Amino acid sequence: MFSQTESPPIPKYFELASRLRAQVEQGQLRPGEQIPSEPRLCETYGLSRGTVRQAIQLLENEGLLVREQGRGTFVARPAQTSHQFSLSSFDDEMRRQNRQPSTRLLTGEVIPCPPAAAARLALAEGTPVFHIRRLRLADREPAAVESRLLAQALCPHLAEEDLEIASLHWLFVQKYRIPLVRMEHVVEIQPVTPEEAALLQIEPGTPAFHVDRLTFTIDQAGQKVPAVLFQAVYRQDQVAIQTHSL
């Protein structure tokens, strides 16, 4: 029986940032359009000026908003956005290719956190963590092996989910309301191990994309802390990794 603890509350500024981000994504706020003023946002959502400024700063850091001195804050135009690395979700990438994504759960268990991962996640060595490893397929052909480690206490109800069909990102952000505020990626091309080759049905030593991603959340004190360690191997003939403007 897994222990049950409550997830940390979502900071108010993150909730406001999520609302504004959704308005941009849904076209309610268009590129080049000015967003409501800080006093208007305070009045509309019942928030303090400091909370509103934190939300705007978060979206500025993401490149979604641009502040113009003496004029206000605007939705960034494509030409104003920085050129950054972005890795689409596997499902999104496969659907873009008109292929059918699917998932096979390889590992779904709670384990003591290994020393190297504990250092990355800022956890004590041996802290209980979820270890989720999944084989991702495109039109039933193996395309990627993905692994995640996260503290059991961060999302204790995760053990109750069907990890073979669920979108883990959707579970974290939408169902369990865990704010994910930053991601750090490293992408390298390395040869696959014999075990990875067997899962991906390719020859051992074949070059593949190796992705290492550390995702951060906000703790109860409002501090940014590591949340999920994601590591994956993608077949180069199945998945395209590219940079584009965000």
N, C-alpha and C positions, 0 to 999 in steps of 0.2 A: 504494500500500500504506500503510495507516494505521499510525502508530507504536503500539507496544504498551507500556503502562505499567500498573503495578498500581494499583488503587484504594486510597485510604487505609483503614487498618483501622477497624472500627467500635468506638467507645468502649464499654467494658463497661457503663457506666451507661445508655447508650442501648439496649443489648441487654436489660437488665433492664426498663427503661421499656417497651420493646416487648412483653415478656412480660406485664407487668402490664396494659398497655392491651388486649392480646388477651384476657386473662381477663375484663376488664370487658365488652368487646364481645361475648364469647361467653356472658355470663351466669354465669360461674364466680364472679365477684365482683359483687354486686348493689348498687344504690344504697342508701346508708346502712350498708352492711356494712363492718366494720373489716378493713383489709388486715393481713397478717402483720406482726409487729413488726420493727424494724430488725435486732435480733440474729437473729431467725428467718430473715430474708431473707439475711443474711450467711452463715448456716450452710447454708441450702438451696442457694444458688448459688455458694458459695465466694468471696464478694466482701468487700472491706473496708467498714467502716462509712461512710467518706467516699463511696465509689462508690454505695452504697445510698441515701445521702442525696441525692446528685446526681440519681438516677433519680426519687426521690419528688418532689424540687423541680421537675423538668421536668414531671411530670404535674400538680403543683399549678398551675404556670404555665399549663398547658393548660385548667385548670378541671375536670380529671377527678377529682382527689383533693382532700380538705379535711382539714387538720390541726387537731385540737382539743386545746388545751392541757391536759395532764394526763390525757388519755384515749387519744390515739393518732391514727392517720390513717385516714380513711374514704373510701369511694367517694362522690362528690358526688351529692346528690339533685338532680332537675331544678330545684327551687326555689332551690338553692344555686348553680347555675351562672350565669355572667355572660351577658348578652345580647350576642352578638358576631356579626359578619358571617361567613358561611360560604358558599362557592360550591361546590355539588356538582359532581362530574365530569359531563361532557356525557353519557356513556353512562348514568350513574345517573339523570340528569334525564329522558332520553328514555324509559328503561324505566319510570320512575314514571308517565309519560304514556301507557304502553302503546304506544310507538312504537319502531320498529326503527332503532337508530343505525348509522351506517357512516362510513367515512373515505376521503378521496381525498388522497393525498400530492401536494402541490404543489411542495415544495422539500425536498431532503434532501442537504445538502452541507456541506463544511468550508470556511469563509471566514475571512479576517482579521477580528478583532473590530472593529467600528466604534467610533469614539471615545466616543460617548454610552453605548453598551452596555458598553464596557470600564470606564468610570467606575462604572457600576451594579454590575458583576460583580467589581470590584476586580482587574482584569486589566490587563496592559500593552497599550497600543493595538497592534493587529495580531496578538495572540495567536490561534492557531488555535481556532476555535469551531465547534461543530455549529450549523447553521441548519436548523431543521425547521419547515416551514409546511404546515398541513393544512387541508383543507376538511372540515367536519363536517356530516353530513346526517342528517335524520330522515325515515324513510320515503322516502328518495331525494330529499328536498327540501333544498336548501342552508339551513343554519341558523347556521353560525358559521365564521369563519376564525381559526385559532389559529397563533401563531408562538412558537417557543422558541429561545433561544440559551444554550449552555452550553459550557464549556471542553472541548476534545477530550480533554485529559489527565484530566479528571474521570471520563469513562466511555468509554475508547477503543474498546471492543468494540461500542459502539452502532451503528457503521457496518455491522455484520454482521446487524442485526435487520431484520425486515420492518416498516418504520415506518408502513405503511399500515394494518396490522391490529393492531399491538401497542399495549397500554396503556403509555404512556411512564412514568406514575407507577409502575406495577407493575414495569417494567424497572429503574427507578432504585432502588426500595426493596427489592423482593423478589429480583430476579435478581442485580443488581450490588451490593446491600447498601450503598447510599449513604444514610446517615441524613439525612432531611429534617426539620429540627427547628423551623422557623418560616417563616411566610408573611406577607408584607405586601401587602395588596390596595389598589388604588385603582379605583373603578368610577365611570364618568362616562357620561352620555348625550351623544353627539356625532353629527353627520351623517356618513354614510359617504362615502368618496371614490368617484370614478367606478370605479376598479379594484375596490374592495371591493364596490360595488353590482353590478358585472358578475358577480363570483363568487357573491354571495348572491342574485342574480336579483331585486333590488329597485331602486327608482329612486334615482339619485344624490341625495345630500342627505337621504335618509331617516334619521331619528334611530335610533340603535342603541346597545346597551350596549357600551362600550369598557372592557375589563378590563386592568389592568396589575398583574402579580404578581411579586414577587421572593421566591424561595425560598432558604433558607439550609441549609447543612450544617455538619458538624464536621470541621476539618482534623486533621492528624496530631498537632498540639500541643494538641488539645482545644478550639480556639477556633472560635467561630461565624463562618462566612464565607459570602458570597453564592455561590449555585450555579447557579440556573436563572432566566433572565429570560423570563417568559411574557407575551405580549400577544395579546389576542383581541378580535374584534368579533362580537357576538351579535345576531341579529335579535330585536327585541322581541316579535314575534308567534310566535316559536318557543321561546324560552328565558325562564323566569322566574328572576329573581334576587331573593332575599329574605333577611332576617335571621331567625335562630332561635337557640335556646339550644344550646350545645355541651356 
